[in-house]
Amino acid sequence: MISVRELTKRYGPTAAVDRLSFDVRPGVVTGFLGPNGAGKSTTLRIILGLHRPTSGEALIGGRRYERIRRPLHEVGAVLDADTAHPGRTAFHHLACLARSNGIGGSRVAAVLERVGLADVAHKRVGGFSLGMRQRLGIAAALLGDPAVVLLDEPVNGLDAAGIRWIRSTLRSLAAEGRTVLLSSHLMSEMALTVDHVLIIGRGRLLAETSMEQVRARSGRDVLVRSPRAADLAVVLTGLGASVTADGDGGLVAVGVDAPTIGDAAAAASIPLHGLTPRSATLEEVYLEMTGDAAEYRAVAERTTR
């Protein structure tokens, strides 16, 4: 398990991380979210021993990273896709890492096969696309068959097939009982991949929740379509629902669930052409919680005619 306790990192008067505490547990994929400047990268680098905290601690299995004798056997991480020397081949890059941690050469071939780079194992990294370099980074993270995996923006540069692959890989790692921490700005992909969410802003924890809780978040509504929308609106209003037009010929009902709408429409002999329960998306929850914590905001440009 990754444990962060009262973690603080200051650069002069600025607190990049401010008394941050959370746990990342095995068996689930945990998403680490926050706007630019929220402190995500600083926190990950402290966990991996690359930065020293001003106060507090970050532990992996009860130990600081620098106390782990052969870290690749316990922790795999990708913080940057460009860590491999461009003059080395993919195989030699991984072979050097493997030797430093007492890992056999057969494992190098195995992870190259797993990430889909076996056919280019002896090509120089300098000729790799961003997506190929991402795959190589993930191969390095998996090299020691670690129990803990940390990835920062791992889908950058991947095509649709690659994104699906990394999603299934992370979920399979969690299913094996590993601890998986994933940081990304792609809300739609995070919603499909993660089980648990940590949201930070200005270095502080804003929310910790499961995806089930996100989906069950209050504010859900039902989109309903009917050729007799006006009549249906009267019926639903009579049930105490708040009903508004969605601008595309449908109705949005709040305060009544889909089965109740279906039963009421049937009782009134009103045909339905669509009945879609909707709940808050991860992106909506994220934007709601980080609205006051965003360091940089764009202003929409007004146009005049």
VOBA-1610 file (N, C-alpha, C; in pm, whole numbers, padded with zeros to 5 digits, always signed):
BEGIN
Met+00084-00119+00000Met+00000+00000+00000Met+00088+00125+00000Ile+00043+00227-00069Ile+00109+00357-00064Ile+00038+00440+00043Ser+00116+00496+00135Ser+00058+00578+00242Ser+00125+00715+00241Val+00044+00818+00229Val+00092+00957+00232Val+00033+01021+00357Arg+00119+01076+00442Arg+00075+01130+00569Arg+00126+01273+00591Glu+00032+01368+00596Glu+00063+01508+00626Glu+00180+01559+00541Leu+00178+01522+00414Leu+00289+01555+00325Leu+00285+01702+00285Thr+00399+01769+00303Thr+00411+01910+00266Thr+00542+01931+00192Lys+00535+02005+00083Lys+00655+02043+00008Lys+00645+02190-00027Arg+00742+02267+00023Arg+00744+02411-00002Arg+00863+02449-00089Tyr+00839+02541-00179Tyr+00945+02605-00257Tyr+00941+02752-00221Gly+01025+02790-00124Gly+01016+02926-00073Gly+00884+02945-00003Pro+00810+03051-00034Pro+00681+03074+00032Pro+00566+02993-00028Thr+00591+02924-00138Thr+00484+02852-00209Thr+00478+02707-00162Ala+00357+02663-00125Ala+00335+02524-00086Ala+00282+02447-00207Ala+00369+02365-00269Ala+00325+02283-00381Ala+00237+02169-00333Val+00268+02117-00215Val+00187+02014-00149Val+00166+02060-00006Asp+00041+02052+00042Asp+00007+02114+00169Asp-00068+02016+00259Arg+00004+01951+00350Arg-00054+01858+00449Arg-00145+01754+00383Leu-00093+01692+00281Leu-00170+01597+00201Leu-00162+01457+00263Ser-00278+01392+00279Ser-00284+01256+00334Ser-00380+01171+00253Phe-00337+01050+00217Phe-00425+00954+00152Phe-00356+00818+00151Asp-00434+00714+00121Asp-00383+00578+00101Asp-00422+00530-00037Val-00332+00453-00099Val-00362+00385-00225Val-00354+00236-00196Arg-00467+00168-00207Arg-00476+00029-00163Arg-00460-00068-00279Pro-00413-00189-00249Pro-00401-00290-00354Pro-00536-00340-00401Gly-00537-00392-00523Gly-00658-00454-00577Gly-00751-00361-00651Val-00719-00233-00657Val-00801-00137-00731Val-00709-00044-00810Val-00762+00014-00917Val-00690+00119-00991Val-00734+00252-00933Thr-00641+00328-00879Thr-00672+00456-00816Thr-00630+00569-00909Gly-00723+00658-00938Gly-00695+00774-01021Gly-00652+00893-00935Phe-00550+00965-00981Phe-00496+01080-00909Phe-00519+01202-00998Leu-00614+01286-00959Leu-00661+01394-01045Leu-00639+01530-00981Gly-00624+01630-01066Gly-00612+01767-01018Gly-00572+01857-01133Pro-00605+01985-01125Pro-00568+02079-01233Pro-00418+02100-01237Asn-00371+02165-01344Asn-00228+02198-01354Asn-00186+02279-01232Gly-00072+02242-01174Gly-00023+02313-01056Gly-00083+02264-00927Ala-00160+02155-00930Ala-00226+02106-00809Ala-00131+02035-00714Gly-00015+01988-00765Gly+00080+01917-00681Gly+00088+01769-00709Lys+00025+01723-00818Lys+00027+01579-00849Lys+00168+01529-00878Ser+00237+01596-00969Ser+00371+01550-01008Ser+00467+01558-00891Thr+00457+01664-00811Thr+00543+01676-00694Thr+00519+01562-00597Thr+00393+01527-00576Thr+00360+01417-00485Thr+00416+01285-00536Leu+00399+01259-00665Leu+00451+01134-00722Leu+00603+01128-00709Arg+00670+01239-00731Arg+00816+01242-00723Arg+00863+01223-00578Ile+00787+01272-00482Ile+00822+01249-00342Ile+00803+01101-00308Ile+00693+01042-00354Ile+00670+00899-00329Ile+00786+00816-00381Leu+00842+00856-00496Leu+00950+00780-00560Leu+01089+00826-00517Gly+01096+00910-00415Gly+01225+00950-00360Gly+01302+01049-00444Leu+01238+01112-00541Leu+01306+01208-00628Leu+01306+01349-00570His+01213+01378-00482His+01210+01504-00408His+01201+01473-00259Arg+01259+01557-00178Arg+01247+01542-00033Arg+01132+01631+00017Pro+01045+01578+00100Pro+00935+01662+00151Pro+00987+01761+00254Thr+00917+01871+00267Thr+00947+01966+00374Thr+00908+01907+00508Ser+00794+01836+00509Ser+00749+01764+00628Ser+00653+01655+00585Gly+00622+01567+00679Gly+00535+01454+00647Gly+00614+01342+00581Glu+00542+01240+00534Glu+00610+01126+00474Glu+00524+01058+00369Ala+00591+00987+00280Ala+00525+00903+00179Ala+00593+00766+00185Leu+00514+00662+00211Leu+00567+00528+00231Leu+00509+00430+00131Ile+00591+00334+00091Ile+00548+00225+00005Ile+00570+00096+00082Gly+00463+00028+00117Gly+00476-00091+00201Gly+00540-00062+00334Gly+00514+00057+00387Gly+00568+00094+00517Gly+00710+00147+00516Arg+00772+00165+00397Arg+00909+00214+00387Arg+00918+00329+00288Arg+01016+00416+00312Arg+01046+00518+00213Arg+01113+00452+00093Tyr+01091+00508-00024Tyr+01141+00446-00148Tyr+01292+00423-00141Glu+01368+00518-00088Glu+01514+00504-00089Glu+01563+00391+00001Arg+01477+00336+00085Arg+01516+00225+00171Arg+01487+00089+00106Ile+01428+00090-00012Ile+01401-00035-00083Ile+01528-00075-00158Arg+01583-00193-00130Arg+01715-00231-00181Arg+01713-00250-00332Arg+01617-00321-00385Arg+01604-00342-00529Arg+01465-00294-00571Pro+01452-00165-00594Pro+01319-00105-00610Pro+01236-00159-00726Leu+01300-00199-00837Leu+01221-00246-00951Leu+01141-00372-00919His+01184-00447-00816His+01111-00566-00776His+00984-00531-00698Glu+00978-00408-00648Glu+00865-00369-00564Glu+00783-00254-00622Val+00847-00166-00697Val+00778-00047-00749Val+00816-00027-00896Gly+00715-00013-00981Gly+00737+00023-01120Gly+00672+00157-01147Ala+00741+00245-01218Ala+00687+00380-01238Ala+00723+00434-01376Val+00633+00516-01429Val+00659+00593-01551Val+00614+00736-01524Leu+00710+00827-01512Leu+00679+00969-01495Leu+00704+01047-01623Asp+00785+00991-01713Asp+00822+01060-01837Asp+00854+00955-01942Ala+00795+00971-02060Ala+00817+00873-02167Ala+00955+00884-02230Asp+01032+00990-02199Asp+01160+01014-02265Asp+01280+00987-02175Thr+01275+00881-02097Thr+01386+00851-02006Thr+01493+00763-02070Ala+01460+00693-02177Ala+01557+00604-02242Ala+01651+00683-02332His+01779+00649-02332His+01876+00716-02419His+01842+00684-02565Pro+01833+00787-02650Pro+01791+00763-02789Pro+01886+00676-02869Gly+02012+00665-02824Gly+02108+00584-02897Gly+02104+00437-02862Arg+02032+00403-02757Arg+02021+00263-02716Arg+01902+00197-02784Thr+01910+00066-02798Thr+01794-00010-02844Thr+01701-00034-02726Ala+01577-00067-02756Ala+01481-00096-02649Ala+01531-00210-02561Phe+01588-00314-02624Phe+01637-00428-02548Phe+01750-00389-02455His+01847-00311-02504His+01960-00273-02421His+01919-00179-02309His+01822-00092-02334His+01772-00004-02228His+01717-00088-02113Leu+01633-00184-02146Leu+01574-00268-02041Leu+01677-00361-01979Ala+01773-00408-02060Ala+01875-00499-02007Ala+01961-00429-01902Cys+01992-00302-01923Cys+02070-00227-01824Cys+01992-00212-01694Leu+01863-00180-01706Leu+01780-00170-01586Leu+01771-00304-01515Ala+01755-00410-01592Ala+01742-00544-01534Ala+01868-00581-01456Arg+01986-00556-01514Arg+02111-00593-01447Arg+02126-00518-01316Ser+02084-00391-01314Ser+02100-00310-01191Ser+02016-00364-01076Asn+01913-00444-01108Asn+01825-00496-01003Asn+01824-00649-00998Gly+01922-00713-01060Gly+01933-00857-01053Gly+01820-00931-01122Ile+01775-00878-01236Ile+01664-00938-01312Ile+01722-01006-01435Gly+01679-01128-01463Gly+01733-01206-01573Gly+01691-01154-01710Gly+01770-01190-01812Gly+01744-01145-01949Gly+01614-01197-02006Ser+01568-01312-01960Ser+01442-01366-02012Ser+01325-01276-01978Arg+01335-01205-01866Arg+01227-01113-01827Arg+01222-00993-01921Val+01338-00949-01970Val+01341-00838-02066Val+01262-00875-02191Ala+01287-00993-02244Ala+01214-01038-02363Ala+01065-01051-02334Ala+01031-01096-02213Ala+00890-01116-02178Ala+00813-00985-02173Val+00873-00879-02113Val+00798-00753-02103Val+00792-00682-02238Leu+00895-00697-02321Leu+00888-00641-02456Leu+00775-00704-02535Glu+00758-00834-02517Glu+00647-00903-02582Glu+00514-00854-02527Arg+00506-00836-02397Arg+00380-00795-02334Arg+00335-00657-02381Val+00428-00566-02401Val+00389-00430-02440Val+00385-00412-02591Gly+00411-00518-02668Gly+00400-00510-02813Gly+00521-00454-02885Leu+00640-00460-02822Leu+00761-00406-02883Leu+00862-00514-02922Ala+00823-00639-02918Ala+00917-00747-02948Ala+00978-00733-03088Asp+00899-00688-03184Asp+00948-00679-03322Asp+01047-00564-03342Val+01049-00467-03250Val+01141-00353-03263Val+01239-00349-03147Ala+01258-00463-03081Ala+01343-00468-02961Ala+01485-00423-02988His+01535-00443-03110His+01674-00410-03141His+01686-00285-03230Lys+01582-00204-03228Lys+01587-00074-03295Lys+01617+00034-03193Arg+01682+00142-03238Arg+01719+00249-03146Arg+01596+00330-03104Val+01597+00367-02976Val+01483+00439-02918Val+01463+00575-02984Gly+01571+00634-03036Gly+01560+00765-03100Gly+01466+00766-03219Gly+01441+00651-03279Gly+01348+00643-03392Gly+01207+00605-03353Phe+01180+00593-03222Phe+01048+00553-03175Phe+00952+00672-03175Ser+00826+00643-03201Ser+00720+00743-03184Ser+00694+00761-03034Leu+00617+00865-02999Leu+00582+00887-02858Leu+00509+00765-02801Gly+00416+00710-02880Gly+00343+00594-02832Gly+00434+00475-02805Met+00534+00454-02890Met+00628+00344-02869Met+00714+00369-02746Arg+00752+00495-02723Arg+00830+00527-02603Arg+00747+00508-02477Gln+00617+00537-02486Gln+00528+00511-02373Gln+00525+00362-02342Arg+00516+00280-02445Arg+00514+00135-02424Arg+00646+00087-02363Leu+00757+00147-02407Leu+00886+00109-02350Leu+00893+00147-02202Gly+00841+00264-02168Gly+00839+00305-02028Gly+00757+00210-01943Ile+00644+00166-01996Ile+00560+00072-01922Ile+00629-00064-01910Ala+00703-00104-02013Ala+00783-00227-02004Ala+00884-00217-01891Ala+00949-00102-01878Ala+01045-00082-01770Ala+00977-00088-01634Ala+00855-00032-01626Ala+00783-00034-01499Ala+00745-00175-01458Leu+00719-00261-01555Leu+00677-00398-01526Leu+00795-00495-01516Leu+00915-00446-01540Leu+01033-00533-01553Leu+01054-00624-01432Gly+01041-00569-01312Gly+01066-00647-01191Gly+00943-00715-01135Asp+00833-00719-01212Asp+00706-00779-01167Asp+00665-00719-01033Pro+00655-00583-01025Pro+00637-00517-00896Pro+00494-00527-00843Ala+00481-00509-00712Ala+00350-00509-00648Ala+00285-00372-00655Val+00365-00267-00683Val+00315-00129-00688Val+00352-00069-00823Val+00254-00007-00890Val+00277+00055-01020Val+00223+00198-01017Leu+00307+00296-01053Leu+00267+00437-01061Leu+00291+00487-01203Leu+00189+00545-01263Leu+00200+00593-01400Leu+00146+00735-01409Asp+00222+00823-01474Asp+00180+00962-01493Asp+00154+00983-01642Glu+00029+01009-01678Glu-00014+01031-01816Glu+00033+00919-01909Pro+00000+00794-01880Pro+00055+00683-01960Pro-00006+00668-02099Val-00118+00734-02127Val-00181+00715-02258Val-00140+00822-02359Asn-00055+00917-02318Asn-00008+01018-02413Asn+00062+00951-02531Gly+00018+00985-02651Gly+00081+00932-02770Gly+00030+00797-02815Leu-00058+00735-02738Leu-00110+00603-02776Leu-00231+00619-02868Asp-00244+00529-02965Asp-00363+00529-03049Asp-00475+00457-02975Ala-00592+00443-03041Ala-00709+00386-02974Ala-00681+00245-02924Ala-00611+00165-03006Ala-00579+00028-02964Ala-00484+00029-02845Gly-00388+00122-02845Gly-00295+00132-02734Gly-00362+00175-02605Ile-00456+00268-02616Ile-00529+00313-02498Ile-00611+00199-02439Arg-00675+00122-02526Arg-00751+00007-02477Arg-00658-00094-02411Trp-00540-00111-02470Trp-00443-00205-02413Trp-00397-00162-02274Ile-00361-00034-02256Ile-00314+00010-02125Ile-00426+00001-02024Arg-00549+00028-02066Arg-00663+00017-01975Arg-00679-00126-01923Ser-00675-00222-02015Ser-00691-00361-01974Ser-00571-00408-01893Thr-00451-00359-01926Thr-00331-00396-01851Thr-00340-00350-01706Leu-00380-00224-01686Leu-00390-00170-01550Leu-00495-00244-01469Arg-00607-00274-01532Arg-00713-00345-01460Arg-00671-00488-01427Ser-00596-00551-01516Ser-00549-00687-01486Ser-00445-00685-01375Leu-00359-00582-01371Leu-00262-00570-01262Leu-00333-00554-01128Ala-00437-00472-01124Ala-00513-00454-01000Ala-00583-00584-00961Ala-00636-00656-01061Ala-00705-00782-01033Ala-00610-00886-00973Glu-00480-00871-01001Glu-00380-00961-00943Glu-00343-00922-00801Gly-00404-00814-00750Gly-00378-00770-00613Gly-00271-00664-00601Arg-00231-00604-00713Arg-00127-00500-00708Arg-00189-00364-00676Thr-00103-00273-00632Thr-00143-00136-00605Thr-00113-00053-00730Val-00214+00011-00787Val-00198+00085-00912Val-00245+00229-00891Leu-00155+00325-00914Leu-00187+00467-00904Leu-00164+00530-01040Leu-00267+00594-01092Leu-00267+00648-01228Leu-00305+00795-01226Ser-00217+00880-01283Ser-00246+01022-01296Ser-00270+01055-01442Ser-00377+01129-01471Ser-00408+01167-01608Ser-00505+01283-01609His-00504+01359-01721His-00601+01466-01741His-00718+01420-01829Leu-00712+01298-01881Leu-00817+01249-01970Leu-00932+01191-01887Met-01032+01274-01857Met-01140+01232-01768Met-01220+01115-01824Ser-01245+01115-01953Ser-01325+01008-02011Ser-01254+00874-01997Glu-01122+00874-02016Glu-01046+00750-02002Glu-01035+00708-01856Met-01016+00804-01767Met-01009+00772-01625Met-01139+00709-01577Ala-01251+00761-01627Ala-01381+00707-01586Ala-01396+00561-01625Leu-01332+00520-01736Leu-01340+00382-01781Leu-01238+00291-01712Thr-01134+00350-01654Thr-01021+00271-01605Thr-01018+00257-01454Val-01043+00364-01382Val-01017+00363-01237Val-01138+00314-01158Asp-01107+00265-01036Asp-01210+00223-00941Asp-01227+00324-00830His-01120+00396-00799His-01119+00489-00687His-01053+00618-00733Val-01093+00730-00677Val-01045+00861-00725Val-00996+00945-00609Leu-00877+01004-00627Leu-00825+01107-00538Leu-00820+01237-00617Ile-00882+01343-00567Ile-00883+01472-00635Ile-00814+01574-00545Ile-00710+01640-00599Ile-00638+01741-00520Ile-00642+01875-00592Gly-00624+01980-00516Gly-00618+02116-00570Gly-00535+02201-00476Arg-00445+02280-00534Arg-00354+02364-00456Arg-00284+02283-00346Gly-00247+02160-00380Gly-00169+02077-00289Gly-00247+02008-00179Arg-00379+02026-00178Arg-00460+01967-00072Arg-00561+01867-00129Leu-00598+01769-00047Leu-00697+01671-00089Leu-00835+01734-00087Leu-00901+01734-00203Leu-01037+01789-00213Leu-01142+01681-00199Ala-01113+01561-00248Ala-01211+01453-00241Ala-01143+01319-00258Glu-01199+01218-00195Glu-01158+01080-00212Glu-01286+00999-00221Thr-01307+00933-00334Thr-01434+00866-00357Thr-01418+00750-00453Ser-01514+00660-00452Ser-01514+00550-00548Ser-01591+00593-00672Met-01568+00523-00782Met-01643+00555-00903Met-01792+00524-00885Glu-01825+00427-00801Glu-01966+00399-00773Glu-02032+00520-00707Gln-01960+00585-00616Gln-02014+00703-00551Gln-02026+00820-00648Val-01931+00829-00742Val-01941+00934-00844Val-02066+00914-00928Arg-02090+00789-00969Arg-02206+00761-01054Arg-02337+00781-00979Ala-02334+00760-00847Ala-02456+00774-00767Ala-02474+00915-00711Arg-02385+01003-00751Arg-02388+01140-00698Arg-02521+01207-00726Ser-02564+01288-00628Ser-02692+01358-00643Ser-02689+01448-00765Gly-02806+01484-00813Gly-02815+01568-00931Gly-02846+01489-01055Arg-02872+01357-01041Arg-02905+01277-01158Arg-03041+01320-01212Asp-03062+01296-01340Asp-03189+01328-01403Asp-03222+01219-01504Val-03334+01236-01572Val-03378+01140-01673Val-03413+01217-01799Leu-03352+01175-01912Leu-03385+01233-02042Leu-03493+01146-02105Val-03604+01208-02139Val-03716+01131-02194Val-03764+01196-02323Arg-03799+01113-02421Arg-03848+01163-02549Arg-03983+01101-02580Ser-04073+01186-02628Ser-04208+01141-02660Ser-04267+01232-02766Pro-04348+01177-02858Pro-04416+01265-02955Pro-04522+01352-02888Arg-04556+01320-02765Arg-04651+01402-02688Arg-04581+01461-02566Ala-04472+01530-02594Ala-04388+01582-02487Ala-04464+01678-02396Ala-04549+01763-02453Ala-04621+01860-02370Ala-04714+01788-02273Asp-04785+01686-02321Asp-04874+01610-02232Asp-04795+01538-02124Leu-04679+01482-02162Leu-04597+01411-02065Leu-04543+01506-01959Ala-04507+01627-01999Ala-04457+01726-01904Ala-04561+01756-01797Val-04689+01764-01837Val-04797+01790-01741Val-04809+01675-01643Val-04799+01551-01694Val-04809+01433-01608Val-04695+01429-01507Leu-04571+01455-01555Leu-04455+01447-01466Leu-04454+01560-01364Thr-04499+01677-01404Thr-04510+01789-01310Thr-04608+01754-01199Gly-04715+01684-01237Gly-04813+01640-01138Gly-04757+01543-01037Leu-04649+01472-01076Leu-04583+01379-00984Leu-04480+01449-00895Gly-04464+01581-00913Gly-04370+01656-00832Gly-04233+01672-00896Ala-04219+01631-01022Ala-04090+01642-01089Ala-04069+01783-01144Ser-03944+01820-01156Ser-03907+01943-01226Ser-03875+01904-01369Val-03942+01966-01465Val-03931+01925-01606Val-03888+02046-01690Thr-03785+02027-01771Thr-03740+02130-01864Thr-03714+02068-01999Ala-03722+02150-02104Ala-03689+02103-02238Ala-03538+02098-02254Asp-03489+01996-02327Asp-03344+01983-02344Asp-03293+02053-02469Gly-03382+02115-02545Gly-03342+02188-02664Gly-03333+02103-02789Asp-03359+01975-02775Asp-03351+01883-02890Asp-03477+01798-02899Gly-03587+01853-02853Gly-03714+01781-02861Gly-03742+01689-02745Gly-03652+01680-02649Gly-03672+01592-02534Gly-03703+01671-02409Leu-03728+01597-02302Leu-03753+01656-02171Leu-03650+01604-02073Val-03609+01689-01981Val-03519+01649-01872Val-03599+01657-01744Ala-03613+01542-01678Ala-03693+01534-01556Ala-03603+01511-01435Val-03621+01593-01333Val-03547+01580-01208Val-03645+01555-01095Gly-03613+01459-01009Gly-03700+01432-00895Gly-03791+01313-00914Val-03771+01241-01025Val-03851+01121-01051Val-03763+01025-01131Asp-03773+00895-01101Asp-03684+00801-01168Asp-03748+00744-01295Ala-03668+00672-01373Ala-03713+00621-01503Ala-03831+00525-01492Pro-03831+00428-01399Pro-03947+00339-01390Pro-04077+00413-01361Thr-04070+00515-01276Thr-04190+00593-01244Thr-04241+00667-01367Ile-04147+00723-01445Ile-04185+00792-01568Ile-04251+00695-01665Gly-04190+00576-01681Gly-04248+00476-01771Gly-04388+00434-01730Asp-04408+00410-01600Asp-04540+00370-01550Asp-04642+00481-01570Ala-04602+00607-01541Ala-04695+00719-01554Ala-04733+00741-01700Ala-04634+00728-01792Ala-04663+00745-01934Ala-04758+00635-01983Ala-04736+00512-01937Ala-04824+00401-01978Ala-04966+00423-01927Ala-04978+00469-01802Ala-05111+00492-01745Ala-05187+00600-01820Ala-05113+00698-01875Ala-05176+00808-01949Ala-05180+00781-02099Ser-05140+00660-02141Ser-05137+00621-02283Ser-05052+00716-02367Ile-04940+00759-02309Ile-04847+00847-02379Ile-04728+00763-02427Pro-04703+00757-02557Pro-04591+00676-02606Pro-04457+00739-02571Leu-04356+00655-02546Leu-04221+00700-02519Leu-04129+00649-02628His-04042+00737-02677His-03943+00698-02778His-03802+00693-02719Gly-03789+00731-02595Gly-03658+00727-02531Gly-03670+00755-02383Leu-03593+00679-02301Leu-03597+00697-02156Leu-03456+00666-02104Thr-03380+00771-02072Thr-03238+00754-02040Thr-03205+00814-01903Pro-03184+00729-01802Pro-03137+00782-01672Pro-02996+00837-01688Arg-02966+00951-01629Arg-02834+01010-01638Arg-02785+01047-01499Ser-02655+01036-01477Ser-02596+01075-01350Ser-02472+01159-01378Ala-02419+01217-01274Ala-02302+01303-01289Ala-02184+01223-01343Thr-02112+01279-01439Thr-01992+01214-01491Thr-01873+01250-01404Leu-01765+01173-01419Leu-01643+01204-01345Leu-01594+01344-01380Glu-01605+01382-01506Glu-01561+01515-01547Glu-01641+01624-01477Glu-01774+01605-01465Glu-01858+01705-01399Glu-01824+01716-01251Val-01804+01601-01185Val-01767+01602-01044Val-01631+01669-01025Tyr-01537+01635-01113Tyr-01403+01692-01105Tyr-01406+01844-01121Leu-01477+01893-01222Leu-01482+02037-01246Leu-01552+02110-01132Glu-01654+02048-01077Glu-01724+02108-00964Glu-01631+02124-00844Met-01550+02021-00819Met-01466+02022-00699Met-01340+02105-00716Thr-01292+02120-00840Thr-01165+02191-00862Thr-01185+02332-00916Gly-01309+02376-00928Gly-01335+02508-00986Gly-01261+02620-00916Asp-01254+02614-00783Asp-01187+02720-00707Asp-01038+02695-00690Ala-00992+02576-00734Ala-00852+02539-00714Ala-00768+02549-00840Ala-00832+02579-00953Ala-00759+02589-01079Ala-00670+02712-01077Glu-00543+02692-01108Glu-00447+02803-01105Glu-00458+02889-01230Tyr-00491+02826-01343Tyr-00498+02899-01470Tyr-00635+02877-01532Arg-00699+02984-01573Arg-00830+02973-01635Arg-00834+03056-01762Ala-00888+02997-01865Ala-00904+03071-01990Ala-01038+03143-01988Val-01043+03257-02054Val-01166+03335-02065Val-01215+03327-02207Ala-01341+03290-02223Ala-01395+03280-02357Ala-01395+03416-02426Glu-01352+03417-02550Glu-01344+03542-02625Glu-01480+03579-02679Arg-01519+03702-02658Arg-01647+03748-02709Arg-01631+03797-02852Thr-01727+03763-02933Thr-01725+03806-03073Thr-01837+03907-03095Thr-01811+03998-03184Thr-01914+04097-03219Thr-01942+04090-03366Arg-02062+04121-03402Arg-02103+04120-03543Arg-02134+04262-03588
//
